[in-house]
């Protein structure tokens, strides 16, 4: 059976963050979910100084029946999922457009220059306004804070995938998510990842876009 028709083909999605946030895992999980739904998914990744908290970006190009170049053209993203606030602004500047939707984790990761006092980090109200100005729709999620309450900040990436599922932009659902992770994780790890996914979906239900 053919998969559901996408809002655009290819549908271009960027997951961005910094080294150590689980960006690559998130792209693999999301790609596997969509592959199981019948889509052709091409993933391309770029790494900065990932071992030192540098930028990490995954491009997902999702199609009903074609394989596309792994690099999304500038200005052609449909969705941006950002695990770090200023990375959202940086990627929006390059790949955003007036129709893009953005899901942004609100917890900053400070660079060495910020920690040493050589540079300053924008206030939360500032980066939120920049994201709003560069997006058609924007959701701001306390994904890392919630993940830390669960015992591990890396669960923020699963929380963001759960949030994406609740927006309805792409056919991502809890059942397929569990099927993908169930193939590699034991019951205990699957349970906590299921909880993270559900918490992300709940965030969208309770906050809406801003």
LOSE-518360 format. One record per residue (C-alpha): residue in one letter; x, y, z. Coordinates in steps of 0.5 Angstrom, whole numbers, plus 500, padded with zeros to 3 digits. Layout:
residues N
AXYZ;...
This chain:
residues 210
X500500500;X503507498;X504512504;X500518506;X501524501;X506528504;X505536504;X511537500;X515532496;X521531498;X519534505;X525537508;X527537515;X533539519;X535536526;X540541529;X544541536;X551541539;X555535540;X553530545;X545532545;X544526541;X542529534;X545523530;X540518534;X534523533;X535523526;X536515525;X530514529;X526519526;X528516519;X527509521;X520511523;X518514516;X521508513;X517503516;X511508514;X513507507;X517513505;X524513502;X528517507;X535520505;X539523511;X546527510;X550530516;X554535518;X559536524;X563541527;X567540533;X562535535;X567533541;X567540544;X560541543;X560544536;X554544531;X551538529;X546538523;X542532520;X538533513;X532528512;X529528505;X523525505;X519522499;X514518497;X518514492;X524518490;X531518493;X534525493;X541529494;X542528502;X543536502;X537540503;X538547498;X539553502;X532556504;X528550503;X527547510;X520545511;X521543519;X527545523;X528541530;X533544534;X536541541;X539548542;X536555542;X542559538;X543553533;X535554531;X537561529;X543559525;X540554521;X533558520;X538564517;X541559512;X535554511;X529557513;X523561509;X516564511;X513557511;X518553515;X515550522;X520550528;X521546534;X526549539;X528546545;X529552550;X535550554;X542553552;X549550551;X554555553;X560555548;X567556551;X567563549;X561564553;X563560559;X570564559;X566571558;X569573552;X562572548;X555573551;X549569550;X542572548;X536572553;X531567552;X526572550;X531575545;X532568541;X525566542;X523573538;X528571533;X525564532;X518567531;X521572526;X524567522;X518562522;X511561520;X510557526;X514556532;X514551539;X518552545;X519546549;X523545555;X525538553;X532538556;X529540563;X524535563;X529530560;X534531566;X528530571;X527523568;X534522569;X538523563;X538530559;X539526552;X532524552;X531531550;X532528543;X526523544;X522528547;X523533541;X520527536;X514526540;X513533540;X513533532;X508527532;X503531536;X504537531;X501533525;X506535520;X508528519;X505521520;X510520526;X506516531;X507512538;X506505535;X511506530;X516509534;X515503539;X516498534;X523502531;X526502538;X523495540;X528492535;X534494539;X532496546;X530492552;X523493555;X526497561;X529502556;X523502551;X519504557;X523510559;X524512551;X516511551;X515516557;X520521553;X516521547;X509522550;X512527554;X514531548;X507530545;X504532551;X508539551;X505540544;X498539547;X498544553;X502549550;X500550542;X505554537;X507561539;
